[in-house]
Amino acid sequence: MVEKIVKQLRMKPRFKERIEHIEVLKERKAEFDKTKKELPENIENYLKEKNIKLYKHQSAAIDIIRAGKNLIITTPTASGKTLSFDIPIFEKLFLDNYATALFLYPTKALSNDQLKVTKEIERLTKIKVNPEVYDGDTPTQKRPGIRENSRIIISNPYELHQILPWHYKWQKFLNNLKFIVIDEAHRYRGVFGSNVAFLMKRMKRICNYYNSNPQYILSTATLANPIEFGERLTGAKFELVYEDGSPKGKKYFIFYNPFFDGVGELSTTTETKDLFLFYLKNELQTLCFTVSRKTAELIASWTRKDAKKLDPFLVDKVSSYRAGYLPEERRKIENDLKNKNILGVTSTNALELGIDIGSLDSVIISGYPGTVISTWQQAGRAGRGEEESIATLIAFQNPLDQYFMKNPEVFFDKPHEHAIIDSSNPYIISGHLLCAASELPLKIEKDKKYFGDNISRIISSLKQENLLKETSNGYVYSGKIRATEAVSIDNISSDVFKVICDGKLLETMDRPQAYREAHKGAILLHQGETYYVRELNLEDRIIDVKKEEVDYNTEALKVVDIKIIKELKNKKIGKFSILFGDVGVNEEYIRYKIKKYSEVIGSVPLNLPPLYFKTTGIWFTVPIEICDKIWNIRKKDKDIKKRIEETGGEDFKTEIFAGGLHGVEHSAIAIMPFIVMCDRWDIGGVSTNHHPQTAEPTVFIYDGFEGGVGLTEKAYNLIEDLLKMTYDLVSNCECESGCPACIYSPKCGDENEPLDKMGTILILKELIKMMKESDEN
Amino acid sequence: MDKNKEDSFDSISRKWKDKLDKSSEYEVVKDEFEVDSETFIPSTVPYTEYREALKLKNELIKRFEGKSLKEIIEGEEIQTDRGVCYKIEKEDYINFNIINPEIAKSKILRELKLVFGIGEVTEDILRSEGYDTIEDLCKHPRFSFQATKLIEILNECNSQEIERWITHWVPKTHPLVLCTSSFHENEKFIILDIESFGLFSRPIILIGIALVSNNNILIRQYLIRDISEEPAVLSAFLSNIDDNSVFVTFNGKAFDLPYIKERLAYYGMYEELSHPHFDILHFSRRAWKQGIPDHRLTTLEKYLFGIYRKDDIPSALVPEFYEVYMRSRNPGVLIPIVEHNRQDLLTLANIFSKLHEEWGKW
C-alpha cells in the first residue's frame, strides 16, 4: 500500500516537482540472540509470558551490564532499549535484596511511562522493588516512604540537583545504589549537557561518600561520538551497543521542497497541511512534527478545516500535541494514537522522545529540526515492525533546509552529530563547586578528581569573593541563598526581568531579550496581544507595559564589536591560518525600527548600555590582495558595470569586499549546526575589512554563551569541512544575488548590508585554494 | 598558569558574588504586612523591625569595637572531639509545670476511642453499660484484647509507642499526645533552638538548648567563632543527648532537627536522632486558635506572657549580623544573636509548660 502511495505522489502534478529526492531504506530481518548466561527463572517466565524473544542487541546489552560494565546503547526508538537494561537491573535487585537503582529521564511524561513498565515487570516477575517517581510533583508526605522503601526511583536531573544537599535522608538508597540509568542522554548536550555532567560528578562524589560505586547505563539516539559522550557525561568508561537487531520494514524517505523553483508558491506550513491531508486520506496513520507550537496548532486546525469540505470523516481523526497541554490530555492523545482512534497528530518535538505511542505508518518532518539526530529520531517513529513506511522532510526556505534538499546525499552520508560536553567551562564548574561545597566540605586534593585541575584556582577566587569559607574541615558554602537555588542546570543566565502590566506579572525574560524586545517604545507580543513598553528599568529589572492595540511592530538593531582577549590555538592549512581563543563581545542596541508588516516606517535611537560577554571564538584573516582580485573580476560583471555607469565611475571595491566577507560570515554560521551540534542562534559572528588587532580583513565566529561551550572549538578542528560546505552552499544556490538560503541571515544586526554573493563565492574559493597551496615560500 | 585564565576565574567569581548579593531568603515588607500563618519559617521582615535592627547593628559595632568576645559575652572555650567552640551558660528561674504522669495516664485511659472498633456511638453505649475507662474494657468480651495491649504499652511508659498508638486514632496535635510527654522526667527534655546562615545547606551559627530541673532552667548555648568550629558545636550538642533524651522545639520537626542532621552528615558525623520530639508549634496552633494573629514565637510570647523584646533581631537577619563578626571580629553584633536565641528558648519552655497547664485542667 505504501509503495502505491509513493507512486501516486510521484505522479500528481501538485506534488511531483517538489519531490527532490526519495531514498529507499531497505528492510531488515530480526536477529535474535541468547544471553551468555541463563537468566533467572522469574525473568525467563516474564519473557515467556510477554512472548518476548531477545534481539541480539538486547542480549549484548544484558551481557555487558551483567559483567559489571558501563553501557551506552544507541539503537533506534522502539528497538527495545528499555528492556535491555530493565532485565539485568531486575536480576540484580532480585539477587541483592538491598540493591537500588536510579533512573533519570528528561521529562515527567517519560518518567511516568517508565514507571508503568517497571511496575509491570515487578508484577510479573514478583521481584519486589516498589518503583516510584520522585520529582517536583511528589507530595511531601509521600517522600520519606519512597526514600525508605523504593528500590527503583525514577527522577530527573533537576530534582537530583535539589536532592543532593539532602543526602543524609537518602543514605539507605545511596549506600546500596548499583545503577544510574540515564535515558535519552543525547538531550544532555551543549550547555545543558555540561551542567548535567557536573551534576553527575557531584552525584559520584556523594556516592563515593556512601561507599557505593554505581554502574552507568546510558541510552541515547545515534551519535557520532557515543563513547566519548558517555565518558564526558559521567566520567566513566563505556561499552557500546549500536547494532540494531529488531526487524525493520522498507522505508521511503522523501525530501520535499516547496521552494524547488527558488521561489515557492506556497508556504511550508500550507504544503505540510496538504501532504498531511493526502497521507491521512490514504489511511496512513501520520505524525507530523513541526518546529513550533504555533505551527503544530495551525496545521491541525487547517487540516480539520479542509477535511470538513473534502472528507468529513477525518475531522475528528486529527489532533495536535505539545508541551503546555494537561497531562490527562496528553495521555488521551497518546492512547488514541496507540489504539488508532486518531489518524493524524501534529506535534512539536515533544513526541520525538521515547513516549510510548507505538509506531506509525508515516511521519512528516515540517522543517529540518536542526540536527541529524532529531531528524532520524523523528523519522524513526514511522514503521511498524516489518511493514513499509514513509518519512517526509519538508523544507523551509532557510539555507540549511535548502542545502539538504539540493544535496540529499550529504544528509544520508552524514554521520550523526557530535554531542558536545565541555568539562572545562569555568562558569559551569564554579557553579557546581558552590553546590558541591554545600553538600560536603570541599577538599582540593580529594575533589580534584571530580572537578579538574583548575579547582584550586577557582576555589581561591570564590573564596576571595567570600562565597566559600576556608575552614579546617575544608571549604564550606555559606552564601545568602542555597547554592542549588543560585545555580540552575539548564540555563546559566538568571538575570531575570519582570514584565509588569497593571501591577501584574505578565512574563519574565532575560537581559538580552529585554534589551532586544522590551526596550522603551517596543511593542511586545504576548499570547497574540500587543503591549506597549512604557519603561525598561535596568536597576530594578522591571519592564512596565501597557496593553495597547497597535498596527505596527518594532525591531531593535544592534551593533556588535569584538576583541581578541587571548589566542589559545592556531594552525595552518596550506597558506590558510585559523585561530581560536578567548574573545570579548560587545553588543549594543543602538536604535529600533518601526515596521508596518515588513515596511519600515520609522527609526528611533535607543540609549541602552552595551551587553558585554566573554566567550570563545575562531577567526581568520583574508589577505587584502583578494580585495583587488575580486574587484577586477566583479567590475566586469553586468550589475557592477551598470552601477559604475550610474554613479559616474565610482569605485566601490571596499563595499563589495565587505559584502563578501559578511556573506562568508553568514553562510558559515548557517552551516555551523551541520558541523557541530548547535542551533544557528547559539552562534554569533562579526566580519570587518579591518580589525584593529589583526590589522587585516577578518571574520570572527563565536559561541553565544558566556565562557564558550566548545562550539567554535570544534569548528576549529573541522574548519576545512566548514569552509568547503559553506562554499558548496553558496555556489550551488540558485538565487541571483543572495537569498535566505545562502548569505542572508535572519539575525543580522546590520540589516544584511552590505552583502555580495559573488564576492562571497570568490573569497571562499580563494580561501579553499589557499588551503591547498603549500606554505613553503 | 596564564594571566588571562586567572582573570577569567576572578570575573566569574565576581559574577556569582553579584548574583548572590542580589538574592535573599527574606523580604523586607511594610509593617502592616500580614504574615501568612501557614508558613512556619517567616520569610518576611517588617520594615520597622528591619530598620531597628540595622540601627542596633551600627550601635553595637561602635560600642564594642576592639573588645574581645569573652569580655562582653560570658562563656568559655570548650574542647570536643571535633575541636573547640564557645559555650555560654546562664541559669534562670522557671515555673515549669508538667502534667503529672498519673493524671496523664488516667486522661488517656478515659478515651475509649483509642481502642480499635470504638467510635462515638459505641463509646456512648459502652459508657451507658458502665465501661468508663480502658481498664474497664479489659473485661469486655469484644475489646479486652486491644484494651489490655494498650494498658501494657502505657505501663511501659514508652512515649513514642504510646504516641504512635494515640495518633492512630486522634490528630497529632491532640492534647493526649502532649500528655505523653509527661512520661518523661523533666530532666530529659532537651529544649532546642538553632541559629543558622539560612534555610538549610549552610553552616549553623549557634545551637541553644535549655535544660529544666525543678524550678531552674539552664540555658546552654554553643557558638561558632569561625565556621571551622561548626563540627565542634555539633559534637558539643550531641554530648547532651542520651538514649532517654526528648526534644522540645518550636517548628523543630521541619527545621531545627533536620538542619542538625544535615550538618552532621555534611561533616561525616551521621546520627539518627530519632528521639521522642514534641514540636510545640503544632500544639499551640491548636490551643490558641483565636485572638492571635500568627503563630510566630515572638507573637505568642506577647499574647501569652506580655513579653515585648528589646534589642531583638529577627532570625532572618542573624546571618548578616554574623557576617559582620566574621569580617571585623567585633563581637558586639553577636549579643543580639545569643540573646535572641536565649529568649526563644525561655519562651519555648514557658509555652510548653503553659500548654500542660491549659490542657491539664480538664
Interface residues (C-beta under 8 A of the other chain):
Chain A: P165 W166 H167 Y168 Q171 Y209 P426 Y427 S430 G431 L434 S438 E439 L440 P441 N454 R457 I458 S461 L462 Q464 E465 N466 L467 K469 T471 S472 N473 V476 Y477 S478 G479 K480 I481 R482 A483 T484 E485 A486 S494 D495 I565 K566 D582 K614 G707
Chain B: M1 D2 N4 K5 E6 S8 F9 D10 S11 I12 S13 R14 K15 W16 K17 K19 L20 D21 S23 S24 E25 G83 F197 G198 L199 F200 S201 R202 P203 D226 I227 S228 E230 P231 K261 E262 L264 A265 Y266 Y267 G268 Y270 P319
